[in-house]
Amino acid sequence: QKNLIIDLDPQGNATTGLGKSNNDENKNIYNLLIKKQNLEEVIQKTKVENLDVVGSNVNLSGLEVETANDADRAFFLKKILEKENFFLSKYDNIFIDCPPSLSLLTIMALVASDELLVPLQTEFFALEGITQLVKTIDRIKINLNPELKVRGILLTMFDKRNKLSSQV
């Protein structure tokens, strides 16, 4: 299958993990969201067959402040993806990597998505975060994206020697 990863995390770990620079001033999701470039211009091929990436950039961290007066900002990514649907139709799957916080960027991703896969570390504090995430998902479904479905929770960093990991 042909896959696209959109790195919506300003740290850009998905971008660098796929061998691309998160310092690229041109080919990045920030330029797409501020409409400086179109989707086709920011997509990069990776060394992995059938896997492309829209890289992140540290400038993305300022987007929330830059768009503070725009009431429609939660829909930026969704509108871009809908507009570019003819181009995106060549992909079987589109994954959006979100920051590890419930910020505007995460809201944008949830509004633009059909399904949600939640990676969860098997530790106590991660459980506290999942409660807040569930409340946010419920609000998104009511107000912004009624079609959003939770596909599942992917447990990560499981340590079978740790009793807490098993309990989580």
Secondary structure, 3 states (H helix, E strand, C coil): CCEEEEECCCCCHHHHHCCCCCCCCCCCHHHHHCCCCCHHHHEEECCCCCEEEECCCHHHHHHHHHCCCCCCHHHHHHHHHHHCHHHHCCCCEEEEECCCCCCHHHHHHHHHCCEEEEEEECCHHHHHHHHHHHHHHHHHHHHCCCCCEEEEEEEECCCCCCHHHHHC
